[in-house]
């Protein structure tokens, strides 16, 4: 399933977008839209998509995205942020950034997208939380390892991220809390899927993804939930090959296409 290829349409993240369509709108709209494997995704940073940077303002522009041929709106992290200000350092996974609006405002955006036959995916941050997240004080064992309070900052690519604490997926209560948070957004905002950040983390067992993805896909009758993993499963993280992700980034394939295009330009 993960090998299916999505076209990621990463258009401008701010301002009005109708003028960007050029001569491609007819081609996009005449294609097999909203069919698995042939969907156009628009990555939206809510805070910079409109001058006011709110869910309500973004909702009013969904019609323009629909006119461009967009099938799925992927919202970058919509959670309240930690002291670093990074969207990938959330202080809560069941609240919205107050600058964007309320959960009800998010639900209104999703409802409008559904009226336009579009899906909405949330950016999910499973590996860590901000160092000043609610759980740091209310549930410190979510971060402890091997029964000890060995707090750690995650590292990747030789970089240590000091604004976040690593979560502990070997703590059963943390697993339940993360699954409950996923269910929350399905229940309260009626989202259609999750773009999952840093699924290659060696601290998240493959068994977690296998169980969580199956749980969410069966969670609500008549509701289809899609999972996109931010990695190249076939090339980089083969241990996740059969855990249930519908799509991945296929970075090696993307690089191969880019190299081929560059060669043909010479």
C-alpha positions in Angstrom: 0.0 0.0 0.0 2.8 2.4 1.0 4.3 2.2 -2.5 1.4 4.1 -4.1 2.4 7.5 -5.2 0.7 10.7 -4.3 1.4 14.0 -6.1 2.2 16.5 -3.4 1.1 19.8 -4.6 3.1 22.2 -2.3 1.8 25.5 -3.5 2.4 28.9 -2.0 1.4 29.0 1.7 0.1 32.5 1.9 -2.1 34.9 0.1 -4.7 34.2 -2.5 -4.0 31.2 -4.7 -6.2 31.5 -7.7 -3.6 33.4 -9.8 -1.2 30.4 -9.4 -3.3 28.1 -11.5 -2.0 29.1 -14.9 -3.0 26.8 -17.7 -3.0 23.7 -15.5 -6.4 23.9 -13.9 -8.2 22.2 -16.7 -5.7 19.4 -16.8 -6.0 18.8 -13.1 -9.8 19.0 -13.0 -10.2 16.7 -16.0 -7.9 14.0 -14.4 -9.2 11.2 -12.1 -9.5 13.4 -9.0 -10.0 12.0 -5.5 -9.1 8.5 -6.6 -6.6 6.7 -4.3 -3.1 7.2 -5.8 -4.2 10.1 -8.0 -4.9 12.8 -5.4 -3.5 16.3 -5.2 -2.5 17.4 -1.7 -2.2 21.0 -0.6 0.1 21.6 2.4 -1.4 24.5 4.4 0.3 26.5 7.1 -2.8 28.0 8.7 -1.0 30.8 10.3 0.4 32.2 7.0 -2.2 31.0 4.5 -4.3 34.1 5.0 -3.5 37.6 6.5 -5.4 36.8 9.7 -4.0 33.3 9.9 -7.1 31.6 11.3 -9.2 28.5 10.6 -12.2 30.7 9.8 -10.3 32.7 7.2 -8.8 29.6 5.6 -12.3 28.1 5.4 -13.4 31.0 3.2 -10.6 30.2 0.7 -11.2 26.4 0.4 -13.3 27.0 -2.8 -10.2 28.4 -4.5 -8.2 25.3 -3.6 -11.0 23.2 -5.0 -10.9 25.2 -8.2 -7.2 24.4 -8.5 -8.0 20.7 -8.3 -6.9 20.0 -4.7 -8.3 16.8 -3.2 -6.7 16.9 0.2 -5.8 19.7 2.5 -3.0 18.7 4.8 -2.8 21.1 7.8 0.6 21.6 9.3 0.6 21.2 13.1 -2.4 23.1 14.5 -1.5 22.5 18.2 -0.4 25.1 20.8 3.4 25.6 20.6 6.2 25.4 23.1 8.6 28.1 24.1 10.7 27.6 20.9 7.7 28.4 18.7 8.2 25.4 16.5 5.0 23.9 15.2 6.6 20.5 15.8 7.0 21.2 19.5 3.4 20.9 20.7 2.4 21.5 24.3 -0.9 19.6 23.9 -2.1 17.1 21.3 -5.8 17.7 22.0 -5.9 21.5 21.7 -5.6 24.0 18.9 -3.2 26.9 18.6 -5.3 29.8 20.1 -4.1 32.0 17.3 -5.8 29.8 14.8 -9.1 29.5 16.6 -11.0 26.8 18.5 -11.7 23.1 17.8 -15.1 24.2 16.7 -13.5 26.5 14.2 -11.4 23.7 12.9 -14.5 21.5 12.6 -16.2 24.2 10.5 -13.2 24.2 8.2 -13.4 20.4 7.8 -17.2 20.5 7.3 -16.7 23.0 4.5 -14.0 20.9 2.9 -16.3 17.9 3.0 -19.0 20.0 1.3 -16.5 20.6 -1.5 -15.7 16.9 -1.7 -12.2 17.5 -0.2 -10.5 15.7 2.7 -8.6 17.2 5.6 -5.5 15.6 7.1 -3.8 16.7 10.3 -0.1 16.8 10.8 0.5 14.3 13.7 3.6 14.7 15.9 4.1 11.2 17.5 7.7 11.2 18.6 7.9 14.0 21.2 6.3 17.0 22.9 7.6 20.5 23.8 9.7 20.6 27.0 6.9 22.7 28.6 4.1 20.4 27.5 1.2 19.7 29.8 2.3 16.0 30.2 5.7 17.0 31.5 4.1 17.8 34.8 0.8 15.8 34.7 2.3 12.5 33.3 6.0 12.5 33.7 6.2 8.7 33.2 5.2 9.3 29.5 8.8 10.4 29.1 10.7 8.0 31.5 12.6 5.0 30.1 13.0 1.5 31.6 11.2 2.6 34.7 13.6 5.5 35.2 13.2 9.2 34.7 15.8 9.3 32.1 14.6 12.3 30.1 16.1 12.7 26.7 16.0 15.1 23.8 15.5 13.3 20.5 18.3 13.4 17.9 18.2 12.9 14.1 20.8 13.5 11.4 23.3 14.6 14.0 21.1 17.3 15.4 19.7 17.3 18.9 16.4 19.0 19.4 16.6 20.6 22.8 13.1 22.1 22.6 11.3 18.7 22.9 11.3 15.6 25.1 11.2 12.1 23.7 8.0 10.1 24.4 8.2 6.6 25.8 6.2 4.1 23.7 7.2 1.3 26.1 4.9 2.9 28.7 1.4 1.5 28.1 -0.4 4.6 29.4 1.4 6.7 26.9 0.3 4.5 24.1 -3.3 4.8 25.3 -3.0 8.6 25.5 -1.7 8.9 22.0 -4.4 6.7 20.6 -7.0 8.6 22.5 -5.6 11.9 21.0 -6.0 10.5 17.5 -9.6 9.4 18.3 -10.2 12.9 19.6 -9.6 14.6 16.3 -11.7 12.0 14.4 -14.6 12.6 16.9 -14.3 16.3 17.4 -13.0 17.6 14.0 -14.1 14.7 11.7 -10.6 14.7 10.0 -9.9 12.1 7.3 -6.3 11.2 7.9 -3.0 12.0 9.4 0.4 12.9 8.0 2.7 11.4 10.6 5.9 13.2 11.3 9.2 11.3 11.8 7.9 7.8 11.7 11.4 6.6 11.2 12.1 7.4 14.9 13.9 4.3 16.4 12.0 5.1 19.7 8.6 4.2 18.2 8.2 0.5 17.8 6.8 -0.9 14.6 4.2 -2.7 16.6 2.8 0.6 17.8 2.1 1.7 14.3 0.6 -1.6 13.3 -1.8 -1.5 16.2 -2.6 2.2 16.1 -3.3 2.4 12.4 -5.6 -0.7 12.5 -7.4 0.8 15.5 -8.0 4.1 13.8 -9.1 2.6 10.5 -11.7 0.5 12.3 -12.6 3.2 14.9 -15.7 4.7 13.3 -18.1 2.9 11.1 -18.3 4.5 7.6 -15.3 6.7 8.3 -12.1 6.1 6.2 -8.9 7.2 7.8 -5.7 7.5 5.8 -2.1 7.5 7.1 0.8 9.2 5.3 4.3 8.5 6.8 7.1 11.0 6.5 9.8 8.7 5.3 10.8 6.4 2.5 9.6 3.0 3.8 10.9 0.9 0.9 14.4 2.4 1.0 15.0 3.7 4.5 12.7 2.1 7.1 11.8 -1.3 5.8 10.7 -2.4 9.3 7.6 -0.3 8.7 6.8 -2.0 5.4 3.7 -3.9 6.6 2.4 -1.8 9.5 -0.4 -0.2 7.6 0.7 3.1 6.2 -1.2 4.0 3.0 1.4 6.3 1.6 4.9 7.4 2.3 7.2 10.1 0.8 9.1 7.8 -1.6 12.1 10.2 -1.4 14.5 7.9 -3.4 11.9 7.7 -6.2 11.5 11.5 -6.1 15.2 12.0 -6.4 15.4 9.6 -9.3 12.7 11.5 -11.1 14.5 14.8 -10.4 17.8 13.4 -11.7 16.1 12.1 -14.8 14.4 15.5 -15.5 17.7 17.3 -15.0 19.5 14.9 -17.4 16.9 15.5 -20.1 17.3 19.3 -19.8 20.9 19.1 -20.8 
